[in-house]
Amino acid sequence: MDRKTIYYKFSQWVKLQPKAMAIVEDNRSITYKELDIMANAIMSKFYSKQYSAVGVIMNHSIEMIAAMLAVLKSGAAYVPAEPSLPQERIDYMMHTASVSFIITDEYCTDLPEAQPLCDRSVPDGAAYILYTSGTSGRPKGVMVENHNVVNYAEAFEQEFHVAPGDVMLQYSICSFDIFVEEVFTTLLNGATLAIPSKNIHEGSLTELMEFCERHDVTEISGFPYLLADMNRYQCYPSKLRLLISGGDVIRASYISWLKDQDLMIYNTYGPSETTVCATYYRVDNAEPLDDGTYLIGKSVKGVEVKILDKDLNKVGDGENGEICILGEGVSRGYVGNPAEQANFILLPDGRRMYRSGDLGYRLPNGNIAFLHRKDRQVMILGKRVEPEEVENVLNESPCVERGIVRAFIDEEGLAYLTAYFVPSHKNCRISRIKRFLRSRLADFMVPEFFVKMDEIPLTRRGKVNDRVLPVVMKEGDDI
């Protein structure tokens, strides 16, 4: 198989269209050639040594993308983190990924004039390490290789026909798969990336749509909640042709108005471990399932999806089983060889398969329906959360003698967390517990509700008796 690297694919577009716009912001832009020159200048600052992993902790900007390209060209993997994450969480990620040094916004100022440098990247070399919630109580790093990303960029082009002239909105945080989709399906297919300012990103939907209008955005990939907001307020940029939903379940109510517009709307599915997406399904011209959700579709180019039983035998159409993924999207696995590495299986024919832990079934026409997780993992605002990880941190709080965390589903089918705790002293305050959690967890992982208990109810066997826990009911969003 003739595999390529991310930087090689990018460099081909630099040669083909050096003056074409690679990235636009509100007040500036950069061509493919200029972006390549900036990446070389950043790389020249650390080119004298060979590193395996480099942290990138930057605000979203042209320089951030150039820094990632510089790391990739050097043959290292970039490890991204938002500057707003708790410092303890950032430190843990950078330490476990064995990061040699960290590129920041300050690192990318006063860049030297650099000559073109040798491309050290290789197809099987690690491209990036993304951290997801882990059952062990600590986030786990997923290591994705260059050829995984190149295959996905090619799969994206095959399905959506992205090409020079297309403009993709860069809206996702850097530590999530959607960011990878936004950046690399754009720059590896000759299109343009549009990065809004932090104020716009944190502002209103109107401001975001106005930014998209100014820069002729044709593609938006986001969580289903972004589509739901666009649907609610009946707005989208006039040049938009493609809306992609990923990271969580999309419902018919989220696109009730959008589906009647002249847009292609897709539902996508895929764990970080299999490089962004493993399946696509067009929903603007499809009927939802009985529960108001949509199918997740068929496997993308270079990927095979199987529905298997607990013994890894294929199940028949319509029968429930675990969604298992093979092919070019399957990543190297986790940093540090945690217990979850067992979900990556080497088959007798030499291929590697990833057991997703998601349950689903296949229809006779080949499309796949997603059901739910096998374990307790849930999606909060489109991001994977292991309640066990949140529970472990809760129990480290000086205010908590014992605590548990449980996930529930609201009226719209969205997950939320509730923390039950026995306080360690009389002066315990919820504000102190929340402050402690936010010092170690991303904001979306902090439970929405807290219930003070005299004791955690147990069964006769000494396990938590979930049946008698008080449930805090949450009203669904009015979408």
N, C-alpha and C positions, 0 to 999 in steps of 0.2 A: 504494500500500500504506500502510495506517494504522499506522505504526510508533510505538512508545512508548519511553520511557526507563525505566531501572531505578528511579530515584527516583519517577517518576510512578506506576508500578505499586505501589510500596511505599506511597506516600501515599494511594492509594485504599483500602488496607486500614486505614490509620490512621483514615480517615473512617468506614469500615464497622464496625470493631471496636476502638475506641481503648483499651478496657480489657482486651482479650485479651492473653495472654502472648506476647511476641515472642521473648524469650531467657530461659532459665533456667540458673543455675549452682547449685552445691550450697548456697550460703549466701545467694543473692539472686536476684532476677528483675527483669524490666523489661517493661512493657506496650508495645504498638505506639505509643501516644501518647507515653509517656515516652522511648522510643527516638528518636522523631522530635525531641523537645525536646532531647535530648542531642546529636543530630547537628547541630541548629541552633546549639547553644552552642559546639560545636567549630568549626563553620564560621564563626561570628562572629569567631573569632580571626584568620582570614585572609581574610575576606570583602571587605576593601577593595581587594584586587587580584585580577586574573584570572590563574590559573595553568593550564598545560597538563598538568603531571604533578606528583604529590605522593607522596613515599615514605611508606609505612606500615610501621614496624618496631616491632612490639608483641607482647607476650604475648597469647595467645588469651583474650579476655574480651568482656564487653558493650561496653566502651569501644572495643575494636578494631573491632567491627562498626559502631558509631556513627561512628567516624572514617572508615571506608570510605564510609558513606552520606553523610557530610559532604563528602568529596572529590567524590563522584559528583554531588551536588546543586549543587556549585559549578561544575560543567561541566568539571572536570579528570579525569584518569585516575589511579587509585591504582596504585602500584608496590609490591607486597608483598615482604617479606623476613623470614625468621625471625631473631630476634636471635642465634641460635646459629650462623648461617652465618659462614664466615671473613670477616673485615673486608675483605680485599682483594676478595673476590667481591661483597660488598655495595656497596663503593665503585664497582666497575666497573658494576654494574647501575644504580645511581642516576645515575652520570655519563652513561652511554650513553642512558638514558631522559630525560635533561635535566630531572631532578627539581629543582624550585625550592626545596623545603624538605622536611623529614622530620617526620612525626608520630610521637611516641614515647609510652610510658605516662605520662611526666612531663608531656608537652604536654597531656594530657587530665585533669589534676588542677586543682582550683580553677577550674572552668569558670564563666564569667559567666552571669548570667540573660540569655537571648537571646530576642528576639521572632522570629516566623517570618520567614525570609529568602526572597528570590526564588529560584526554581529556575532555574538557568542551563543545566541539561543539555539536550542535543539527541539525538535517536535515532541520528544518524550520528556522534556524538561518541565519542571513545575512553573506555572504561570502566575498563580495567585493562591492565597490561603484565606478562605472565608470562615469566620467563626459563627457557629450556630449553637443553640441551646442544647445542653447535654444532660443525660439522665444522672450522671455522676455528681451533679451539683456544680460543675464547671463547664464553660463553653468548650466545644471541641472544634478544631480547625480542619476544614475540608480542603485537601490539596488537589487542585485542578491543573492539568497539563496543557501545554500549548496546543497540541493537536485536538484536544477536546473542544477548545474554544473555536478553532478554525473550522472544525466540522459543524459546530453550531451556527457560525456565521454563514456557512454555505447552505445549511438547512433553512435558515431564516430567509436567505435570498431566494431559494427555490420555492418557498411557500408564498412569500409576500412581494417578491420581485423588487426589492429595494435596489436603488441604483443612484448614480450621480443625479442631483436635482432633488432627491428626497432630503427632508430635514427631520431629525429625530429629537424630541424633547429629552433632556437629561434631568430627571426629576427625582430618581431614587437615591437613597443613601448609598454610600460606596461599599458597605459591607453586606449588600444583598444582591441576589442574582439578577434582579431587574437592571441594576447598574451595569453589569456585564453585558446584558442584552442591549441596553441603550448605547453603550460606548463602542463595543467591538463589532456588532452587526452593522454599525454605521461606518466606522473607519476602515473596516476590512471589505466594504462593498462600495467605497467611493462616495458616500453620502456625507451629509453635514450634521454635526451635533450642536444643539442649541442649549446653552447653559444659563439659566436665570440666576439673578443675584440672590443672596441669602434672604434679603427683605422680601423679594417676590415669592421665593420658595415658602417662606413662613407667613406670607400674606394671604389675601383672599383668592378665591377661585377666579374672580373677575380679573385680578391683576395677572394671574397665571395665564389665562386665556388671551389677555391683551398682549402679553409677551409672545405667546405662540403666534398670534396674528401678525405682530411686527416682523417676525422672522420666518413667516411662511411655513410653519411646522406642518408636516404631512403625516407624521407617525407619533403616536403616544402609546407607551407601554407603562402600565401601572397596576396598582392594587385595584380590586373591584370597587373600592370605596371612592376612588377618583372618578370612575365611570358613573357611579351612582350620583355623585355631586353634579357632574356635567348633565346627567339626565334630569335631575331635580330642577336645576336652574335653566335647562334647555339652552345650553351654550356649547359651542366648539369652534375652533378656528376655521376660517373659510377654506383653507387649502388642505385641511385634514382629510386623509383617505383611509387611514388604518388606526383602529383602536385595539389594543391588546390588553387582556386582563390576565393577571397571574398572581400566584402567592396565596390565593384563598378562593373560596367558592363564589362564583358569580350567579346571581339570581335574575330571573326574568324581570322582576320589578326594578332592577338596577338599570335596565336598558329599554324600558317601555316606550320612551320617546326616541331615544337614539337609534333604535333599530329601524325606524321609519325614515331616517335620513340617508343620504347617499354615502354610507360608510361601510367598510368591512370591519366587523367586530369579531374578535377571536377569544375563546377561552383556551387557556394553556395549562399544562400540568408538568411538574418535574421537580424532584428534590435537588438541593445544591450538589449532592453527591453524584448527580448525573448531568451536570453542566446546564443550568438554566431550565430548559424545557425538554421533555421527552415526547410530549404529544401536543397536537393542535386540533382545535375544533371551531369551525366558523359558526357563530350563533345568531348573526343578524337575519339570516334566512332560515333558521331552524326553530323547531318547537321545543320548549323546555320539557323536562321530565315531570312526573306527577307532583313532585315536591317543589317545583318551581326552579330547580337548578338545571344545569346543562351537562351534556356529556363532555368528557375531556378529549375524545377523538381518537385519532390514530397516530402511530409513532412518526417522528420526524426523520428526515434523511440520515442514514448512518446509524440508526437506533432501532432496536427491536424490543417490544414490550410483550411480556407473557403474563398470564394469570395462572398462578400455581397454588397447589394446596400445601399443607404444612410439611409434606414430604417432598416438595418441589416437583410434583407431578402436575402435568397440564390438566386443567379442569375444562369442562364443556361450556359452550356458549350459554350464557344466562346463569351459570353457577358462580357463586362468590369464591374469591380466592385473593391471594396477595399479589399486588402489582410488582413485578420484577422486571428489571431493565438491563439490557445488554447492549453492546456496541460501542461506537466511538465516543458516546457521551459519558461512559462510566469513568469516573475520576480515579486517581491513585488511591484515595482513601483518606484516613485521618492522620493528623500529626500525633506522634506519641503512642500509637498503637493502643487506643482505648478498647474497652470491651465491645463497643459498637463496630469495631473493624470486622467482626464476625459476620456482619451483614454483607460484606463483599466476599463472594464465593467464586473460587476457581473451578470451572466446569471440566469434565473429562476431555472435552475437545480443545481445551486451552483458553477458551474465552472466559472473561470475568463478568459476573452478574451481580447486580445490587438488589438486595431485598429491601423494598421501600418501607415496609411496615404499614402501608396503606392497603385497604381492601377495596376491591372493585369487581366488575364482571364485564364480559365482552358480549356485545350483541352479534347476531348473525351477520350483519353488514360490516363487522370488523371494528366498529367504534366501541370505546370503552367508557363505562360509567364508574365514577368514583363514589365510594360509600362512606368510609370513615377510617380512622386510624385503628390499628390493632392495640396500641398502647394508650397511654394517657396524654400523649403529645397533642397540643392544640395549636391553632393559628390565632394570634392576636395582632390585629391590624396588618394581617398579611405576613407576619413573621412567626417562625416556629418557636414555640415555648414549651419547655418541659416543666410541668408543675413541680417536679422533684427538685429541680435546680433552684426555683424560687423558694421552695420549702426549706431547703438546706440553708440558704442565706437568712431566711426568717429566723431560724433557730439559732443563728449566730448573734442575733441582736441582744444586747444586754437587757432589754426590756421584756424579753420573751423567755419564759420557763420552758414551754413546749408549744410548738405550732405546727399546723398542717395547712396545705394549700390544695384546693380543689377547683376544677374547672366546671363551668356550667354553660348552658346555651340559652341565649335570649330569644325573644319572639321571632326575630329575623334569622335565627339559626347561627348567630355569631357567638363565638366563645368569649367568656370573661372569667376572671379569677376571683376567688374569695379566700381570704386568709382567716383561719380560726386559731386563736392563741390563748394560752394561759399566761397572764402577766407575771413577771418575776418579782414585782414589788407594787405597792399601792399607788405610787406616783407615776406609773407607766402611762405614757401618752402616745396616741396614734401618730401624732406628728413626728415624734422621735423615731418610731418604728419605720415610718415611711422615709424619713431622712436617711436612716441607716440603709434601707433597701436601695434607695436611689444612689447611694455612694458606691454600690457594688453591682447594680443591675441597670440595664437600659430601661428607660422610662416605661416602655410598653410592657415590661415584665412585672411591674409593680401591681399587685392586686387592686381591683377597683373597690372591693369591699373588705372590711375587717370586722370580725365578730369576736368579742371578748367572751371567754368561756371560764367557768370555774374549774373544769377539767375536760380533757378530750375523751369523748365516749368510746369505750372499747367493747369488743365482743368477748364472749367467754374464752376465746382462744388468744385474747390479748391484742387483736388487730383493731384498727380504727373502725368504729361502727358508722359507716357513711350514711346509713339509713336514718339515723336519728340526728344528724347534723342539721341545724336550721339553714334553710335555703333563702338567700337574699334574692328576691325576684328582680330582674332587670327588664324594663320595657325595651322593646326593639326600636331601632331608629325608624323614624317616619319617612321612608324612602318611596 
